[in-house]
């Protein structure tokens, strides 16, 4: 019966499943806002939105994370996501469940759709229509299907945090970047440039760290422009996207200056994270946030505590850089020790049941396929003697590799948590789908051959 369904019907089933699972997650999280595993930030966003609606601006009623006094101005949290909650609470009342359900439906549709599109782009980049397992829509459907049921994505879709929208914006950025590259020689490229600028802006406003990724995205686009000799269109597109990002950040920069009387580009969190992530207290072994408890706030020097949030953020950034200058060898070893924390896939007795189940039945389950799919573009597609052992991966694959490596490198060099890896998971799922598509085809083919040898009817 499944085989009789068209690709569109199968995709609709995947979307329905994706939305249904995320709605269930939202209902599970409910109308209360508490700190569950990996979701402490939602308490801050919820309370900040209530304070704004109460006419108190971007402040908290009591001393708050990271070291913000009661009633003091804060820019530590994403303005864009805070405004999302303010908008929902302002229309429907302060009901967190409504905000959870709205974003569950939005990302439940967008995440599998973007995974489908990204897998389509990767498949097309192989340029090997004669390869059986690349034909049809199995690859994009698999990518969409895995994304729909990936437990980490389902769990975070209902949390009042930037993760669900941010991850969606990151994948949209990659698909639009590839789409823009494909359209540079033809018509309509400027529409993709506008859309790319908007998705880049959304990603940055949700998490300013993405500013570090943008130069690499533009570097990849520059390589495409060079190969296609589309200088005018390419530079125009990059310029448009850059202008949109700058214009989206500028109002918040001016707003911050009016409150802190100093330049703060967007958020006051980079300095805190860099200071805490590289403090000598770690030695050469990174300690996850769950094991540090309240120690973070205790590490802030007493002589700096009188500073406001913005000034303290900048002072702590200088301190963090000094840690590295003082002992670069320790920093190198500390960074290496963050790799296991970032790619953690095994059960941990210090983690709760929910965390362990989510970890094992999502990342651990698909990791072997992610790894094989990740190296698959380097392996020849056919056994033809004219084909070398290694092939040069397409530019599409190279953009995905670049993103995975750069994004991982940023967190390995600063601060690592499992939830920070989720955008990387979203890309690796496409490679996992690539592996599963090939391996399932090989398996079915062997089963068919065995049945044929036994004289049994063969159906694939």
SULBEL-V866660 format. One line per field, one symbol per residue. ss: DSSP state (@ for helix, = for strand, . for the rest). phi: phi as a letter, one per 40 degrees, with the letter a starting at -180 (. if undefined). burial: # if it has 16 or more other ideal C-beta (glycine too) atoms within 10 Angstrom, else .. A space follows every 50 residues. Layout:
ss->???
phi->???
burial->???
//
This chain:
ss->.@@@..@@@@@@@@@@@@@@@@@@@@@@@...........@@@@@@@@@@ @@@..........=...=..........@@@@@@@@@@@@@@...@@@@@ @@@@@@@@@@@@@@@@@@@@@@@@@@.....@@@...@@@@@@@@@@@@. @@@@@@@.....@@@@@@@@@@@@@@@@@@@@@.....@@@@@@@@@@@@ @@@@@@.@@@@@@@@@@@@@@@@@@@@@..@@@@@@@@@@@@@@@@@@@@ @@@@@@@@@@.........@@@@@@@@..@@@......@@@@..@@@@@. .@@@....@@@@@@@@@@@@@@@@@@.@@@@@@@@@@@@@@@........ ..@@@@@@@@@@@@@@@@@@@@@@@@..=..........=....@@@@@@ @@@@@@@@@@@@.....@@@@@@@@@@@@@@@@@@@@@@@@@@@@@@@@@ @@@.......
phi->.cccccdccccccccccccccccccccccgccbbccdgbdcccccccccc ccccgbgcabcbdbccaccdgccbbcbdcccccdcccccccbgcbdcccc cccccccccccccccdccccccccccfbcccdcccgbcccccccccccbc cdcccccbccbcdcccccccccccccccccccbdcbbgcccccccccccc ccccccacdcdccddcccccccccccccfccccccccccccccccccccd dccccccccbfacbdabbbccdcccccbcddcgbbcbddcccgccdcccc dccbccccdcccdcccccccccdcccacccccccccccdcccbcbccbcc cccccccccccbccccddcccccccdccbdcbcccccccbbcdccdcccc cccdccccddcccbabaccccdccddccccccccccdccccccccccccc ccccgccbbb
burial->.........##..##.###.###.##..#...#..####.########## ##.....###...#####....##########.###.##....#.##### #.#####################.##......##..############.# ##################################....#..######### ###########.##..##.##..##....#..##..##.##..##..##. .#..##..##...#.##############..#...#.###.#...#...# .......##########.##..##.....##..##.##..##.#...... #...##.##..##.##..##.###.##...#...........##.##.## ####..##.#############################..#......... ..........
//
